[in-house]
């Protein structure tokens, strides 16, 4: 668990807790189950149960967590390499149907921004959050992990520290978004610490780090106020990647900005739809 980024720890812990509970009828969790005792008959049966309860993508995520734990067990000489090889010999499930999530339209983003248009500290902060999500495509865990020193208002440079996979990277805010974050800094002040922070009901800032779930709740509230179909913080990442690809930015650059390990992952975030394909074929001549 210690090798994961903060955002991944929660997801993997939940997956491991679920599997440990299924394997022991609720007697063990991720930290009390002796994973080194698992053999193929256990993991194969576990996969069958997971298939009955969860979507293919969720099952694949859990199987990834299972393989990673067993890999640590074999590295620590807690499980025989042959038993390990057999136990993880489980194919991923094929994910079918429409891709998860969606891209937001320009009109939807405008309406969401409009409901935050006031000088109230919470509105100024939420505008900054939306500007960062929209302008950088950061994950919500990466957004709340930003410190004041990670943002350079002169260039729009944003330093992402310990992103997914424990990797650092540099991204840049568009000029139109820099001013929105600077408005928040006027409210926040220059005290070192988290770039974004909670605000209590009295409108007072609490100089501590926000949790990733707070970002999700903020977007749900703003979507409801704006009359926009509900969306997730990750949909801003899909929008970010789709819009850059639509602007003819090469996929390798988009991959680096998004912090993906491979362009193949970036391609899965493309939500441009049928209109893009229709426009593309207009380049063909007869």
C-alpha positions as CSV (number, residue, x, y, z in Angstrom):
1,X,0.0,0.0,0.0
2,X,2.9,2.3,0.8
3,X,4.0,2.2,-2.8
4,X,0.8,3.7,-4.1
5,X,-0.2,7.3,-4.6
6,X,-2.7,8.7,-2.0
7,X,-5.6,8.6,-4.5
8,X,-4.9,4.9,-5.3
9,X,-4.5,3.8,-1.7
10,X,-8.2,4.3,-1.0
11,X,-9.3,2.4,-4.1
12,X,-7.0,-0.5,-3.6
13,X,-7.8,-0.8,0.1
14,X,-11.5,-1.0,-0.7
15,X,-10.8,-3.7,-3.3
16,X,-8.6,-5.7,-1.0
17,X,-11.1,-5.4,1.9
18,X,-13.9,-6.6,-0.4
19,X,-11.9,-9.7,-1.6
20,X,-10.7,-10.5,1.9
21,X,-14.2,-10.4,3.2
22,X,-15.5,-12.7,0.4
23,X,-12.7,-15.2,1.0
24,X,-13.3,-15.4,4.7
25,X,-17.0,-14.7,5.0
26,X,-16.4,-11.4,6.6
27,X,-13.9,-12.6,9.2
28,X,-10.8,-10.8,7.7
29,X,-9.9,-7.6,6.0
30,X,-7.0,-6.6,3.8
31,X,-4.6,-6.4,6.7
32,X,-5.6,-9.5,8.6
33,X,-5.9,-12.0,5.8
34,X,-2.9,-14.2,5.1
35,X,-2.7,-13.6,1.4
36,X,0.2,-16.0,1.0
37,X,-2.1,-19.0,1.7
38,X,-4.2,-18.3,-1.5
39,X,-3.9,-20.9,-4.2
40,X,-5.5,-21.2,-7.6
41,X,-8.7,-22.8,-6.3
42,X,-9.3,-19.8,-4.1
43,X,-8.5,-17.1,-6.6
44,X,-10.5,-18.8,-9.4
45,X,-13.5,-19.1,-7.1
46,X,-13.1,-15.5,-6.0
47,X,-13.2,-14.4,-9.6
48,X,-16.5,-16.3,-10.2
49,X,-18.1,-14.5,-7.2
50,X,-16.7,-11.1,-8.3
51,X,-18.2,-11.6,-11.8
52,X,-21.6,-12.1,-10.2
53,X,-21.5,-9.0,-8.1
54,X,-19.5,-6.3,-10.0
55,X,-19.0,-4.8,-13.5
56,X,-16.2,-6.1,-15.6
57,X,-14.1,-3.0,-15.1
58,X,-14.5,-3.3,-11.3
59,X,-13.6,-7.0,-11.4
60,X,-10.4,-6.2,-13.4
61,X,-9.4,-3.5,-10.9
62,X,-9.8,-6.0,-8.0
63,X,-7.8,-8.7,-9.9
64,X,-5.1,-6.1,-10.4
65,X,-4.9,-5.5,-6.6
66,X,-4.9,-9.3,-6.0
67,X,-2.0,-9.9,-8.4
68,X,0.0,-7.0,-6.8
69,X,-0.4,-8.4,-3.3
70,X,0.6,-11.9,-4.3
71,X,3.6,-10.5,-6.2
72,X,4.8,-9.0,-2.9
73,X,4.2,-12.3,-1.2
74,X,6.5,-14.1,-3.7
75,X,9.1,-11.4,-3.4
76,X,9.2,-11.9,0.3
77,X,9.5,-15.7,-0.1
78,X,6.1,-16.2,1.5
79,X,4.6,-18.2,-1.4
80,X,6.2,-20.7,-3.7
81,X,6.7,-19.2,-7.2
82,X,4.8,-22.0,-8.9
83,X,1.8,-21.5,-6.5
84,X,2.0,-17.8,-7.2
85,X,2.0,-18.3,-11.0
86,X,-1.0,-20.6,-10.8
87,X,-2.9,-18.3,-8.4
88,X,-2.6,-15.2,-10.7
89,X,-3.4,-17.2,-13.8
90,X,-6.7,-15.3,-14.2
91,X,-7.6,-13.5,-17.4
92,X,-9.2,-10.1,-17.2
93,X,-12.8,-9.7,-18.1
94,X,-13.7,-8.1,-21.4
95,X,-15.2,-4.7,-20.9
96,X,-18.1,-4.2,-23.4
97,X,-20.6,-1.5,-24.1
98,X,-20.2,2.3,-24.1
99,X,-17.0,3.8,-22.5
100,X,-17.4,5.1,-19.0
101,X,-18.0,8.8,-18.3
102,X,-18.5,11.6,-20.8
103,X,-17.0,14.9,-22.0
104,X,-18.6,18.1,-21.0
105,X,-19.8,20.6,-23.6
106,X,-18.5,24.2,-23.7
107,X,-22.1,25.3,-22.8
108,X,-22.2,23.1,-19.8
109,X,-18.8,24.3,-18.5
110,X,-20.0,27.9,-19.0
111,X,-23.2,27.3,-17.0
112,X,-21.2,25.7,-14.2
113,X,-18.9,28.6,-14.0
114,X,-21.7,31.1,-14.0
115,X,-23.3,29.7,-10.8
116,X,-20.0,30.5,-9.0
117,X,-19.9,34.1,-10.1
118,X,-19.8,36.0,-6.8
119,X,-17.2,37.4,-4.5
120,X,-18.1,34.9,-1.7
121,X,-15.0,33.0,-0.7
122,X,-16.6,29.6,-1.4
123,X,-17.6,30.7,-5.0
124,X,-14.1,32.1,-5.7
125,X,-12.6,28.9,-4.5
126,X,-14.9,26.6,-6.4
127,X,-14.2,28.6,-9.6
128,X,-10.5,28.0,-9.1
129,X,-11.1,24.3,-8.6
130,X,-13.2,24.1,-11.8
131,X,-10.5,26.1,-13.7
132,X,-7.8,23.7,-12.5
133,X,-9.8,20.6,-13.4
134,X,-10.8,22.0,-16.8
135,X,-7.4,23.6,-17.6
136,X,-5.0,20.9,-16.5
137,X,-7.0,17.6,-16.5
138,X,-5.7,16.7,-13.1
139,X,-7.1,13.9,-11.0
140,X,-9.1,15.1,-8.0
141,X,-6.5,13.6,-5.6
142,X,-3.8,15.6,-7.5
143,X,-5.8,18.8,-7.2
144,X,-6.2,18.7,-3.5
145,X,-2.5,17.7,-3.1
146,X,-1.3,20.9,-4.7
147,X,0.5,23.4,-2.4
148,X,0.8,27.2,-2.9
149,X,4.4,26.8,-4.1
150,X,3.3,24.4,-6.8
151,X,1.5,27.1,-8.8
152,X,3.4,29.8,-10.8
153,X,1.0,32.6,-11.8
154,X,3.5,34.2,-14.2
155,X,3.6,31.1,-16.5
156,X,0.6,29.1,-15.4
157,X,3.0,26.2,-14.5
158,X,1.6,23.7,-12.0
159,X,3.9,21.2,-10.4
160,X,2.1,17.9,-9.7
161,X,3.9,15.9,-7.0
162,X,3.4,12.2,-6.4
163,X,0.7,11.7,-8.9
164,X,-0.6,8.3,-9.8
165,X,2.2,5.8,-9.6
166,X,4.2,8.2,-7.4
167,X,5.3,10.2,-10.5
168,X,5.9,13.9,-10.6
169,X,5.0,16.0,-13.7
170,X,4.5,19.5,-14.9
171,X,1.3,20.9,-16.4
172,X,0.2,24.3,-17.5
173,X,-2.9,26.3,-17.0
174,X,-4.3,28.3,-20.0
175,X,-4.1,32.0,-19.6
176,X,-7.8,32.4,-19.2
177,X,-7.7,30.1,-16.1
178,X,-4.7,31.7,-14.5
179,X,-6.7,34.8,-13.6
180,X,-9.4,32.6,-11.9
181,X,-6.8,30.9,-9.7
182,X,-5.2,34.3,-8.9
183,X,-8.6,35.6,-7.7
184,X,-8.7,32.7,-5.3
185,X,-5.1,33.6,-4.1
186,X,-6.3,37.1,-3.2
187,X,-8.9,35.5,-0.9
188,X,-6.6,32.7,0.4
189,X,-3.5,34.8,1.1
190,X,0.2,34.0,0.8
191,X,0.5,31.6,3.8
192,X,2.4,28.5,2.8
193,X,0.4,25.3,2.7
194,X,-2.3,23.7,0.5
195,X,-3.3,25.7,-2.6
196,X,-7.0,24.9,-1.9
197,X,-8.6,24.6,1.5
198,X,-12.0,24.1,3.1
199,X,-14.3,27.0,3.9
200,X,-16.7,26.7,6.9
201,X,-20.4,27.8,6.9
202,X,-19.4,31.2,8.2
203,X,-17.2,31.8,5.1
204,X,-13.9,31.4,7.1
205,X,-11.0,29.6,5.5
206,X,-9.5,26.6,7.3
207,X,-5.8,26.3,6.3
208,X,-5.7,22.5,5.8
209,X,-5.9,20.2,2.9
210,X,-9.2,19.3,1.3
211,X,-10.1,15.6,0.8
212,X,-10.7,14.2,-2.8
213,X,-14.3,13.5,-1.9
214,X,-14.9,17.2,-1.2
215,X,-14.1,17.9,-4.9
216,X,-16.8,15.3,-6.0
217,X,-19.4,16.9,-3.7
218,X,-18.6,20.4,-4.9
219,X,-19.1,19.4,-8.6
220,X,-22.3,17.6,-7.8
221,X,-23.7,20.7,-6.1
222,X,-22.6,23.0,-8.9
223,X,-24.1,20.7,-11.5
224,X,-27.4,20.7,-9.7
225,X,-27.3,24.5,-9.4
226,X,-26.5,24.9,-13.1
227,X,-29.0,22.4,-14.3
228,X,-26.3,20.3,-15.9
229,X,-26.4,16.5,-16.1
230,X,-24.4,15.1,-13.2
231,X,-20.7,14.4,-13.9
232,X,-17.6,13.3,-12.1
233,X,-14.3,15.0,-11.6
234,X,-12.8,12.4,-13.9
235,X,-15.1,13.6,-16.7
236,X,-13.1,16.8,-16.7
237,X,-10.0,14.7,-17.5
238,X,-12.0,13.1,-20.4
239,X,-13.0,16.6,-21.6
240,X,-9.4,17.8,-21.3
241,X,-8.0,14.9,-23.4
242,X,-10.8,15.0,-25.9
243,X,-10.6,18.8,-26.5
244,X,-6.8,18.7,-26.9
245,X,-7.0,15.8,-29.4
246,X,-9.8,17.7,-31.2
247,X,-7.4,20.7,-31.4
248,X,-4.9,18.4,-33.2
249,X,-2.5,18.2,-30.3
250,X,-0.5,15.0,-30.8
251,X,-1.5,12.1,-28.5
252,X,2.0,11.8,-26.9
253,X,1.8,15.4,-25.7
254,X,-1.7,14.8,-24.4
255,X,-0.4,11.6,-22.7
256,X,2.3,13.5,-20.9
257,X,0.0,16.3,-19.7
258,X,-2.6,13.7,-18.4
259,X,0.1,11.7,-16.7
260,X,-0.8,8.5,-18.4
261,X,1.8,5.7,-18.7
262,X,0.9,5.0,-22.3
263,X,-0.9,6.7,-25.3
264,X,-3.2,3.6,-25.3
265,X,-4.7,4.8,-22.0
266,X,-5.0,8.4,-23.3
267,X,-6.9,7.1,-26.4
268,X,-9.5,5.6,-24.0
269,X,-10.3,9.1,-22.7
270,X,-11.3,10.3,-26.2
271,X,-15.0,11.2,-26.1
272,X,-15.2,13.4,-29.2
273,X,-18.0,11.3,-30.7
274,X,-19.4,10.9,-34.2
275,X,-19.0,14.5,-35.3
276,X,-15.2,14.3,-35.2
277,X,-15.3,11.2,-37.3
278,X,-17.6,12.9,-39.8
279,X,-15.3,15.9,-40.1
280,X,-12.2,13.6,-40.4
281,X,-13.4,11.9,-43.6
282,X,-14.0,15.3,-45.3
283,X,-10.2,15.3,-45.8
284,X,-10.5,12.5,-48.3
285,X,-10.7,13.4,-51.9
286,X,-12.1,11.5,-54.9
